[in-house]
C-alpha cells in the first residue's frame, strides 16, 4: 500500500482518533466531517448523544493520554472532575449498596469538552491533517473491487490510499460493500428498548453530602430504571435517567421528577428537586447494541476499513464506547506498523477483538430484560448472568472482588478474569458468609 494520502469519514471521537493515528503513517490525512465544528466546547447536531452522561474509565483515559500527552491535564484544567470509584460514588447495584472502597478512578465531563480538547490538539499532534468541514461523503470511489477514494455530495472526489469509515451507527458501509460486489456483513442486534432523558442542574452552593456522584442501577427484570447524577465542568450536574423495556426516561418536567422519585432510592430525587435546572430535558433512544461482523466476510476490499460504532455500537449506559474507540485506534496503529499486505482484514479482526469484552458486558446485562429484542437467550448466558449476580454481591463488600469487577467494566481485564480461582474463591466465601448488605447508602 502507498502511504501518500488517507481519508477519514466522520469527525466524531473515533474519527479524531483515527486521524491522529494515520498522521503517523501517511504523508497527508484528510478528515471529512458533515457538520461544522463549533469554536469551543459546544454541542453540535452530529452527536445527539453528547447531551447525556459521559465518563471515561481508566483504560480509555490511559490510551487517550498516550495518544495526546497532557490531555488529562487539559481536561482537568477546563473543569473535568476526577472521581474515585467507588469511593466517591453512592452506588446502588442490583445486589444493594456498594461499600465505598478506594479502588480506581474515572473522569467525568461533557462530551463537547472532550471533543474540543482533542480537536485543539490535532494541529500540533497531526500537522499533516486537513479537516474538511461541511462536506458529506456519499459513496466510495472504486478501483475494480477495491477502494481508491471517496465521493462527496458536492460532486467532488478525493483520491486516497486508505479510507476509514468512522461515521458511527448510521454508517453506509454495508451498502458500499455490496456495490463493490461483496456480501453485506452478518449483523447482531441486542436492543433492550432503553431510552435516556437528561438535564443539567447547577450544583447548589454549599452542597456537600460526602459523595461526588450517584449511580442507582436497575434490578432487572422487574425494576428497569436507572439514574445517574455526575458532576461536570462549570459547577453543574448532569442527571441522566433511563429505563429499559420501553419504560423510557421522560422529557416532560413533572414526569422527569416523578421518574427520579420512583428510582430504587429517593436520594437522587432529593438532590435535584430544589436544584436549579440549566436548560431543557433532552431525550435519546438510539441505544441498541448493534454489531456488524465485518471480520466474518470471506473477502475484503483493499483501501477501506470500518471502525468504532460503524462496526460495533453499544448501549451507552455502560460507559465503554469511548474506551473501545481508543482501543481500536491503537489496534489500527499496530496493524499499520506491521510490514504485511493484508492490513484491512487484519484490522477488522482486531477491531472485533477490541470490542469483544465490552460487547459481552453490555449484551449480557441487556439480555436480563424480558422485552429485549434479540435472539433467544442461551442457557450459557443465563448461567453466566447468575454467576455475575454473585460477583456483584461479593464486590459490594469485598474490595478485591470489587477491583476485579471494575477492571472488567473499565476494559482493563477480560470478562473471563471473573472466573479466575482467586475471584471464584472469594465469591464462594461471600456466599457462605451470607454477608448482610446495608439498607441505606454507606456514608450518606
C-alpha positions as CSV (number, residue, x, y, z in Angstrom):
1,X,0.0,0.0,0.0
2,X,1.2,3.5,-0.8
3,X,1.1,5.8,2.1
4,X,0.6,9.2,0.5
5,X,-3.0,10.0,1.5
6,X,-5.6,8.7,3.9
7,X,-9.2,9.9,4.3
8,X,-11.3,9.6,7.5
9,X,-15.1,9.8,7.1
10,X,-16.6,11.3,10.2
11,X,-15.1,13.7,12.7
12,X,-16.5,12.4,16.0
13,X,-14.3,10.8,18.7
14,X,-13.5,7.7,16.6
15,X,-12.7,9.8,13.6
16,X,-10.4,12.2,15.6
17,X,-8.5,9.2,17.0
18,X,-8.2,7.6,13.6
19,X,-6.8,10.9,12.2
20,X,-4.3,11.1,15.0
21,X,-3.1,7.5,14.3
22,X,-3.0,7.9,10.5
23,X,-1.0,11.1,10.7
24,X,1.9,9.0,12.0
25,X,1.8,6.7,8.9
26,X,0.7,8.8,5.9
27,X,2.1,11.9,4.3
28,X,-1.4,13.5,4.2
29,X,-4.6,12.9,6.1
30,X,-8.0,14.4,5.3
31,X,-10.9,14.2,7.8
32,X,-14.3,14.8,6.2
33,X,-17.0,15.9,8.6
34,X,-20.6,16.7,7.6
35,X,-21.0,19.3,10.4
36,X,-19.1,22.4,11.0
37,X,-17.2,22.3,14.3
38,X,-18.1,24.9,17.0
39,X,-15.4,27.3,18.0
40,X,-15.2,25.8,21.5
41,X,-16.7,23.1,23.7
42,X,-20.2,23.4,22.4
43,X,-22.9,20.9,21.3
44,X,-23.3,20.1,17.6
45,X,-26.0,18.3,15.7
46,X,-23.9,15.3,14.6
47,X,-23.6,14.0,18.1
48,X,-27.1,13.8,19.6
49,X,-25.9,11.5,22.5
50,X,-23.5,14.2,23.6
51,X,-26.1,15.8,25.8
52,X,-26.2,12.8,28.1
53,X,-23.9,11.3,30.7
54,X,-20.3,10.5,29.7
55,X,-17.5,9.0,31.7
56,X,-14.0,7.9,30.8
57,X,-12.8,4.7,32.5
58,X,-9.2,4.1,33.4
59,X,-8.0,2.2,30.3
60,X,-9.6,4.6,27.9
61,X,-8.1,7.6,29.8
62,X,-4.7,6.0,29.7
63,X,-4.8,5.3,26.0
64,X,-6.0,8.8,25.2
65,X,-3.2,10.2,27.3
66,X,-0.7,8.2,25.3
67,X,-2.1,9.5,22.0
68,X,-2.4,13.1,23.3
69,X,0.1,13.6,26.0
70,X,-1.2,16.2,28.5
71,X,-4.8,15.6,27.6
72,X,-5.9,14.7,31.2
73,X,-4.3,18.0,32.5
74,X,-6.2,19.9,29.8
75,X,-9.5,18.3,30.8
76,X,-9.0,18.9,34.5
77,X,-7.9,22.5,33.9
78,X,-11.1,23.1,31.9
79,X,-13.2,21.7,34.8
80,X,-13.5,18.0,34.3
81,X,-13.9,16.1,37.6
82,X,-11.9,13.2,38.8
83,X,-14.0,10.7,40.7
84,X,-12.8,7.9,42.9
85,X,-14.7,4.7,42.1
86,X,-16.4,3.6,44.1
87,X,-15.0,5.8,46.9
88,X,-16.7,9.0,45.7
89,X,-19.9,7.4,44.4
90,X,-23.1,6.4,46.2
91,X,-23.7,3.2,44.1
92,X,-26.8,1.1,44.4
93,X,-26.2,-2.1,42.5
94,X,-28.7,-4.8,41.7
95,X,-27.4,-6.5,44.9
96,X,-27.6,-3.5,47.1
97,X,-25.3,-0.6,48.1
98,X,-21.6,-0.9,47.3
99,X,-19.1,-0.2,50.0
100,X,-17.1,2.9,49.1
101,X,-13.6,1.3,48.7
102,X,-10.6,3.1,47.3
103,X,-10.2,1.1,44.0
104,X,-9.9,3.2,40.9
105,X,-10.9,6.4,39.3
106,X,-12.6,8.0,36.3
107,X,-13.0,11.4,34.7
108,X,-16.5,12.9,34.1
109,X,-17.1,15.8,31.7
110,X,-19.3,16.9,29.0
111,X,-18.8,15.3,25.6
112,X,-18.2,18.6,23.9
113,X,-15.3,19.3,26.3
114,X,-13.5,16.1,25.3
115,X,-14.1,16.6,21.6
116,X,-12.8,20.2,21.8
117,X,-9.8,19.1,23.8
118,X,-8.9,16.5,21.1
119,X,-9.6,18.9,18.2
120,X,-7.5,21.6,19.7
121,X,-4.5,19.2,20.0
122,X,-4.6,17.8,16.4
123,X,-2.9,20.7,14.6
124,X,0.2,20.1,16.8
125,X,0.0,16.4,17.1
126,X,-1.1,15.7,13.5
127,X,0.4,18.6,11.4
128,X,-0.3,16.7,8.1
129,X,-4.1,16.7,8.8
130,X,-6.5,18.7,6.7
131,X,-10.1,19.0,8.2
132,X,-12.8,19.3,5.6
133,X,-15.9,20.6,7.4
134,X,-19.4,20.9,6.0
135,X,-18.9,18.1,3.4
136,X,-20.6,14.7,3.2
137,X,-19.2,11.5,1.8
138,X,-21.9,9.8,-0.2
139,X,-20.0,7.0,-1.8
140,X,-16.7,5.2,-2.3
141,X,-14.6,5.6,-5.4
142,X,-14.0,2.1,-6.7
143,X,-10.9,0.7,-8.4
144,X,-12.2,-2.6,-9.5
145,X,-13.4,-4.3,-6.3
146,X,-11.1,-2.1,-4.2
147,X,-11.4,1.4,-2.9
148,X,-9.5,4.4,-4.4
149,X,-11.1,7.3,-2.5
150,X,-14.4,8.9,-1.6
151,X,-17.1,10.8,-3.5
152,X,-18.7,14.0,-1.9
153,X,-22.2,15.2,-2.2
154,X,-20.8,18.3,-3.9
155,X,-19.7,16.1,-6.8
156,X,-16.0,16.2,-6.0
157,X,-13.9,13.1,-5.4
158,X,-10.9,12.7,-3.2
159,X,-8.3,10.0,-4.0
160,X,-7.0,8.0,-1.1
161,X,-4.7,5.0,-0.4
162,X,-6.8,4.2,2.6
163,X,-10.4,5.2,3.6
164,X,-11.5,4.9,7.2
165,X,-15.3,4.8,7.9
166,X,-15.9,6.4,11.3
167,X,-19.4,7.5,10.7
168,X,-21.0,5.7,13.6
169,X,-24.3,3.9,13.8
170,X,-25.5,5.5,10.6
171,X,-22.6,4.0,8.5
172,X,-23.4,3.1,4.9
173,X,-20.5,0.7,4.7
174,X,-22.8,-2.4,4.1
175,X,-24.3,-0.7,1.1
176,X,-20.9,0.4,-0.2
177,X,-19.6,-3.1,0.1
178,X,-22.4,-4.6,-1.8
179,X,-22.0,-2.0,-4.5
180,X,-18.4,-3.2,-4.9
181,X,-19.6,-6.8,-5.2
182,X,-19.1,-8.0,-1.6
183,X,-21.8,-9.5,0.6
184,X,-23.2,-7.4,3.4
185,X,-21.9,-8.4,6.8
186,X,-23.8,-10.6,9.2
187,X,-25.3,-8.4,12.0
188,X,-26.3,-9.0,15.6
189,X,-28.8,-6.8,17.4
190,X,-29.5,-6.8,21.1
191,X,-31.9,-4.0,21.9
192,X,-33.1,-3.5,25.5
193,X,-35.5,-0.8,24.3
194,X,-33.8,1.7,26.6
195,X,-34.2,5.5,26.4
196,X,-32.5,8.3,28.2
197,X,-33.7,11.7,29.5
198,X,-31.0,14.1,30.7
199,X,-30.8,17.5,32.2
200,X,-28.1,19.8,33.6
201,X,-28.5,21.3,37.0
202,X,-26.4,23.8,38.9
203,X,-24.8,22.2,41.9
204,X,-26.3,24.1,44.9
205,X,-23.9,26.3,46.9
206,X,-22.6,24.6,49.9
207,X,-23.9,21.2,48.8
208,X,-21.6,18.6,50.5
209,X,-23.2,15.3,51.3
210,X,-20.0,13.3,51.3
211,X,-20.2,12.0,47.8
212,X,-19.4,13.4,44.3
213,X,-21.7,11.2,42.2
214,X,-24.8,9.0,42.4
215,X,-25.5,5.8,40.4
216,X,-28.7,4.0,41.1
217,X,-28.9,0.9,38.9
218,X,-31.8,-1.1,37.7
219,X,-32.5,-4.5,39.1
220,X,-33.9,-6.5,36.1
221,X,-36.1,-8.0,35.0
222,X,-38.7,-6.2,37.2
223,X,-37.0,-2.9,38.0
224,X,-35.9,-1.4,34.8
225,X,-35.0,2.2,35.8
226,X,-31.5,3.7,36.2
227,X,-30.4,7.1,37.4
228,X,-27.1,8.8,37.3
229,X,-26.0,12.2,38.8
230,X,-22.5,13.2,38.0
231,X,-20.6,16.5,38.2
232,X,-19.2,18.2,35.1
233,X,-17.3,21.3,34.3
234,X,-19.0,24.6,35.1
235,X,-20.2,23.7,38.6
236,X,-23.1,21.6,37.3
237,X,-24.5,18.1,37.4
238,X,-25.7,16.0,34.5
239,X,-28.7,14.0,35.6
240,X,-29.4,11.1,33.3
241,X,-32.5,8.9,33.8
242,X,-33.0,5.8,31.7
243,X,-35.5,3.0,31.5
244,X,-35.3,-0.3,29.6
245,X,-38.1,-2.4,28.2
246,X,-39.8,0.7,26.7
247,X,-40.0,2.4,30.1
248,X,-38.1,5.4,28.6
249,X,-36.8,8.3,30.7
250,X,-39.4,11.1,30.2
251,X,-38.8,14.6,28.8
252,X,-41.8,16.2,30.5
253,X,-40.9,18.3,33.5
254,X,-43.2,16.7,36.1
255,X,-42.7,13.2,34.7
256,X,-39.0,13.6,34.9
257,X,-39.1,14.4,38.6
258,X,-41.6,11.6,39.2
259,X,-39.4,9.2,37.4
260,X,-36.4,10.2,39.5
261,X,-38.6,9.8,42.7
262,X,-39.5,6.3,41.5
263,X,-36.0,5.0,41.4
264,X,-35.0,2.3,43.9
265,X,-33.8,5.0,46.3
266,X,-35.0,8.7,46.6
267,X,-31.5,10.1,47.1
268,X,-31.2,11.3,43.5
269,X,-34.6,12.9,43.6
270,X,-33.8,14.6,46.9
271,X,-30.6,16.1,45.3
272,X,-32.2,17.6,42.2
273,X,-35.7,18.6,43.4
274,X,-34.6,22.0,44.7
275,X,-31.6,22.4,42.3
276,X,-31.7,25.0,39.5
277,X,-32.3,23.5,36.1
278,X,-29.8,24.6,33.4
279,X,-31.8,24.1,30.2
280,X,-34.3,21.7,28.9
281,X,-34.7,17.9,29.3
282,X,-33.2,16.0,26.3
283,X,-34.2,12.5,25.2
284,X,-32.2,9.9,23.4
285,X,-33.3,6.4,22.4
286,X,-30.9,5.1,19.8
287,X,-29.2,2.7,22.3
288,X,-29.3,-0.8,20.9
289,X,-26.2,-2.9,20.8
290,X,-25.5,-3.4,17.1
291,X,-22.7,-5.4,15.7
292,X,-21.7,-5.7,12.0
293,X,-19.4,-8.7,11.7
294,X,-17.0,-7.5,9.1
295,X,-14.4,-9.9,10.4
296,X,-16.5,-12.8,9.1
297,X,-16.6,-11.7,5.5
298,X,-14.7,-14.1,3.2
299,X,-13.1,-11.3,1.2
300,X,-12.5,-7.6,1.8
301,X,-11.6,-4.6,-0.4
302,X,-8.1,-3.1,-0.3
303,X,-8.1,0.5,0.8
304,X,-11.0,0.5,3.2
305,X,-11.6,-0.2,6.9
306,X,-14.5,0.4,9.3
307,X,-14.1,1.3,13.0
308,X,-15.9,2.5,16.0
309,X,-19.7,2.4,16.2
310,X,-19.8,1.9,12.5
311,X,-18.7,-1.6,13.2
312,X,-19.8,-2.2,16.8
313,X,-22.1,0.0,18.8
314,X,-23.0,-0.4,22.5
315,X,-25.8,0.6,24.8
316,X,-24.1,3.7,26.2
317,X,-25.4,3.2,29.7
318,X,-22.2,1.1,30.5
319,X,-19.9,4.0,29.5
320,X,-17.5,1.8,27.4
321,X,-17.8,3.2,23.9
322,X,-15.1,5.9,24.2
323,X,-12.7,3.4,25.7
324,X,-13.4,0.9,22.9
325,X,-12.7,3.6,20.3
326,X,-9.3,4.3,21.9
327,X,-8.5,0.5,21.9
328,X,-9.5,0.2,18.3
329,X,-7.3,3.2,17.3
330,X,-4.3,1.6,19.0
331,X,-5.2,-1.6,17.0
332,X,-5.1,0.4,13.8
333,X,-1.7,1.8,14.7
334,X,-0.3,-1.7,15.3
335,X,-1.7,-3.0,12.0
336,X,-0.1,-0.1,10.2
337,X,3.3,-0.8,11.9
338,X,3.4,-4.4,10.6
339,X,5.0,-5.0,7.3
340,X,2.3,-7.1,5.7
341,X,-0.1,-6.7,2.8
342,X,-3.4,-7.7,4.4
343,X,-3.8,-4.6,6.5
344,X,-7.5,-4.2,6.0
345,X,-8.6,-7.7,7.0
346,X,-6.2,-7.8,9.9
347,X,-7.6,-4.6,11.3
348,X,-11.2,-5.7,11.0
349,X,-10.4,-8.9,13.0
350,X,-8.5,-6.9,15.6
351,X,-11.3,-4.3,15.9
352,X,-13.7,-7.1,16.5
353,X,-11.5,-8.4,19.3
354,X,-11.1,-4.9,20.7
355,X,-14.9,-4.7,21.1
356,X,-15.4,-8.3,22.4
357,X,-15.2,-7.6,26.2
358,X,-17.5,-4.6,26.1
359,X,-19.9,-6.4,23.9
360,X,-20.2,-9.3,26.4
361,X,-20.7,-6.9,29.3
362,X,-23.3,-4.8,27.6
363,X,-25.3,-7.6,26.0
364,X,-25.1,-9.9,29.0
365,X,-26.7,-7.2,31.1
366,X,-29.3,-6.2,28.5
367,X,-30.4,-9.8,27.9
368,X,-31.8,-9.7,31.5
369,X,-34.8,-7.7,30.4
370,X,-37.8,-9.7,29.1
371,X,-38.6,-7.1,26.5
372,X,-35.1,-7.1,24.9
373,X,-35.2,-7.6,21.2
374,X,-32.6,-10.3,20.4
375,X,-32.1,-13.9,19.5
376,X,-33.3,-16.3,22.3
377,X,-31.1,-16.2,25.3
378,X,-28.8,-19.2,25.6
379,X,-28.6,-21.3,28.7
380,X,-24.9,-20.5,29.0
381,X,-25.8,-16.7,29.1
382,X,-28.3,-17.3,31.9
383,X,-25.8,-19.3,33.9
384,X,-23.1,-16.7,33.4
385,X,-25.5,-14.0,34.5
386,X,-26.4,-16.0,37.6
387,X,-22.7,-16.1,38.5
388,X,-22.2,-12.4,37.7
389,X,-25.0,-11.7,40.2
390,X,-22.9,-13.4,42.9
391,X,-19.8,-11.5,41.8
392,X,-21.7,-8.2,42.1
393,X,-22.9,-9.1,45.5
394,X,-19.4,-10.0,46.6
395,X,-18.0,-6.8,45.1
396,X,-20.3,-4.8,47.3
397,X,-18.4,-5.9,50.4
398,X,-15.0,-7.3,49.2
399,X,-12.5,-4.8,47.9
400,X,-10.5,-7.4,45.9
401,X,-13.6,-8.7,44.1
402,X,-14.7,-5.1,43.5
403,X,-11.4,-4.2,42.0
404,X,-11.6,-7.3,39.7
405,X,-15.1,-6.4,38.6
406,X,-14.2,-2.7,37.9
407,X,-11.2,-3.8,35.9
408,X,-13.7,-5.7,33.6
409,X,-16.0,-2.7,33.4
410,X,-13.0,-0.4,32.6
411,X,-11.9,-2.9,29.9
412,X,-8.5,-3.4,31.7
413,X,-9.3,-7.1,32.1
414,X,-11.3,-9.6,30.1
415,X,-14.7,-10.8,31.4
416,X,-13.1,-14.3,31.8
417,X,-10.9,-12.9,34.6
418,X,-14.0,-13.0,36.9
419,X,-13.7,-16.8,36.7
420,X,-10.1,-16.9,38.0
421,X,-9.5,-19.1,41.0
422,X,-9.0,-16.1,43.3
423,X,-12.2,-14.4,42.4
424,X,-14.2,-17.7,42.5
425,X,-12.9,-18.4,46.0
426,X,-13.8,-15.0,47.3
427,X,-17.3,-15.1,45.7
428,X,-17.8,-18.6,47.3
429,X,-16.7,-17.3,50.7
430,X,-19.0,-14.4,50.5
431,X,-22.0,-16.7,49.6
432,X,-21.1,-18.9,52.5
433,X,-20.9,-16.0,54.9
434,X,-24.3,-14.5,53.9
435,X,-22.9,-11.0,54.4
436,X,-25.6,-8.5,55.4
437,X,-25.8,-5.5,53.0
438,X,-26.6,-2.1,54.3
439,X,-30.2,-0.9,53.8
440,X,-29.2,2.7,53.4
441,X,-26.4,4.3,51.4
442,X,-22.9,4.0,53.0
443,X,-21.6,7.3,54.2
444,X,-24.9,9.1,53.4
